[in-house]
Amino acid sequence: MKKGRMSTEGFLVLHSLEEDPARGEVKFYMELSNDLHVKLTIYDTANTMQKIVKDELLTKGGNIIPFDTTQLENGTYYYEAKTDVQKTSKKFEIKN
């Protein structure tokens, strides 16, 4: 690794939803620097886990993970992607 540069090994970029507020099926999109085990979880505003959407090895590059929002009540939530070295989250609203 060059001086002043951080390794991207084990990291991902989690994108915002294209539709917010979300209705029906949404597509969570993330880009991975390499093949990674990713746990994608949805939490409510009280930080209570509501749903594990995905918990498995994903391949390097772009990954689209569909989710049916009708499984949850209308309201404000956070979706979180977690790897061995990173945890990142985004806020979204469900209005079905």
C-alpha positions as a Markdown table, in Angstrom:
| # | Residue | x | y | z |
|---|---|---|---|---|
| 1 | Met | 0.0 | 0.0 | 0.0 |
| 2 | Lys | 1.3 | 3.4 | -0.9 |
| 3 | Lys | 1.9 | 6.0 | 1.8 |
| 4 | Gly | -1.2 | 8.1 | 2.3 |
| 5 | Arg | -3.5 | 5.7 | 0.6 |
| 6 | Met | -6.0 | 3.4 | 2.4 |
| 7 | Ser | -6.6 | -0.1 | 1.2 |
| 8 | Thr | -10.1 | -0.7 | -0.1 |
| 9 | Glu | -9.9 | -4.4 | 0.6 |
| 10 | Gly | -13.0 | -5.6 | 2.4 |
| 11 | Phe | -15.0 | -2.4 | 1.8 |
| 12 | Leu | -18.2 | -1.6 | 0.0 |
| 13 | Val | -20.1 | 1.4 | -1.2 |
| 14 | Leu | -23.8 | 1.3 | -0.2 |
| 15 | His | -26.0 | 3.4 | -2.4 |
| 16 | Ser | -29.2 | 5.3 | -1.5 |
| 17 | Leu | -32.5 | 3.9 | -2.8 |
| 18 | Glu | -33.8 | 5.2 | -6.1 |
| 19 | Glu | -37.3 | 5.6 | -4.7 |
| 20 | Asp | -37.8 | 7.2 | -1.3 |
| 21 | Pro | -40.3 | 6.9 | 0.2 |
| 22 | Ala | -40.1 | 3.2 | -0.7 |
| 23 | Arg | -43.2 | 1.3 | -1.9 |
| 24 | Gly | -43.5 | -2.4 | -2.8 |
| 25 | Glu | -40.2 | -3.9 | -4.0 |
| 26 | Val | -37.0 | -1.9 | -3.6 |
| 27 | Lys | -33.6 | -2.8 | -4.8 |
| 28 | Phe | -30.7 | -2.2 | -2.4 |
| 29 | Tyr | -27.5 | -1.6 | -4.4 |
| 30 | Met | -23.9 | -1.9 | -3.3 |
| 31 | Glu | -20.5 | -2.1 | -4.9 |
| 32 | Leu | -17.9 | -4.4 | -3.4 |
| 33 | Ser | -14.1 | -4.0 | -3.8 |
| 34 | Asn | -13.7 | -7.8 | -3.8 |
| 35 | Asp | -15.8 | -10.9 | -2.9 |
| 36 | Leu | -17.1 | -10.2 | 0.7 |
| 37 | His | -19.4 | -11.7 | 3.2 |
| 38 | Val | -22.1 | -9.0 | 3.7 |
| 39 | Lys | -24.9 | -8.9 | 6.2 |
| 40 | Leu | -27.7 | -6.5 | 5.1 |
| 41 | Thr | -30.1 | -5.7 | 7.9 |
| 42 | Ile | -33.0 | -3.3 | 8.4 |
| 43 | Tyr | -33.4 | -1.5 | 11.7 |
| 44 | Asp | -36.2 | 0.8 | 13.0 |
| 45 | Thr | -35.5 | 4.3 | 14.5 |
| 46 | Ala | -35.2 | 2.7 | 18.0 |
| 47 | Asn | -32.2 | 0.6 | 16.6 |
| 48 | Thr | -34.3 | -2.6 | 16.8 |
| 49 | Met | -33.5 | -5.1 | 14.1 |
| 50 | Gln | -36.5 | -5.7 | 11.9 |
| 51 | Lys | -35.2 | -7.9 | 9.1 |
| 52 | Ile | -32.1 | -9.6 | 7.9 |
| 53 | Val | -32.3 | -9.2 | 4.2 |
| 54 | Lys | -29.1 | -11.0 | 3.2 |
| 55 | Asp | -26.3 | -12.7 | 5.1 |
| 56 | Glu | -23.9 | -14.3 | 2.7 |
| 57 | Leu | -20.9 | -14.1 | 0.4 |
| 58 | Leu | -21.4 | -11.5 | -2.4 |
| 59 | Thr | -19.2 | -11.1 | -5.5 |
| 60 | Lys | -16.9 | -8.2 | -6.4 |
| 61 | Gly | -18.6 | -5.4 | -8.3 |
| 62 | Gly | -22.3 | -4.3 | -8.3 |
| 63 | Asn | -24.8 | -6.3 | -6.3 |
| 64 | Ile | -28.6 | -5.7 | -6.4 |
| 65 | Ile | -30.6 | -7.1 | -3.5 |
| 66 | Pro | -34.4 | -6.9 | -3.9 |
| 67 | Phe | -36.6 | -6.5 | -0.8 |
| 68 | Asp | -40.4 | -6.4 | -0.5 |
| 69 | Thr | -41.2 | -3.4 | 1.8 |
| 70 | Thr | -44.7 | -4.7 | 2.5 |
| 71 | Gln | -43.1 | -7.0 | 5.1 |
| 72 | Leu | -42.7 | -4.0 | 7.3 |
| 73 | Glu | -45.0 | -1.3 | 8.7 |
| 74 | Asn | -45.0 | 2.1 | 7.2 |
| 75 | Gly | -42.4 | 4.3 | 8.8 |
| 76 | Thr | -38.7 | 5.3 | 9.0 |
| 77 | Tyr | -36.0 | 2.7 | 8.9 |
| 78 | Tyr | -32.2 | 2.3 | 8.3 |
| 79 | Tyr | -30.6 | -0.3 | 6.1 |
| 80 | Glu | -27.2 | -1.4 | 7.2 |
| 81 | Ala | -24.5 | -3.3 | 5.3 |
| 82 | Lys | -21.8 | -4.9 | 7.4 |
| 83 | Thr | -18.5 | -6.6 | 6.5 |
| 84 | Asp | -15.6 | -7.8 | 8.7 |
| 85 | Val | -14.1 | -4.3 | 8.5 |
| 86 | Gln | -17.0 | -1.9 | 7.8 |
| 87 | Lys | -20.5 | -1.0 | 8.9 |
| 88 | Thr | -22.5 | 1.6 | 6.9 |
| 89 | Ser | -26.1 | 2.6 | 6.9 |
| 90 | Lys | -28.7 | 4.7 | 5.1 |
| 91 | Lys | -32.1 | 6.0 | 6.2 |
| 92 | Phe | -35.2 | 5.4 | 4.2 |
| 93 | Glu | -39.0 | 5.8 | 4.5 |
| 94 | Ile | -41.6 | 3.1 | 3.8 |
| 95 | Lys | -45.1 | 4.3 | 2.6 |
| 96 | Asn | -47.1 | 1.4 | 1.1 |
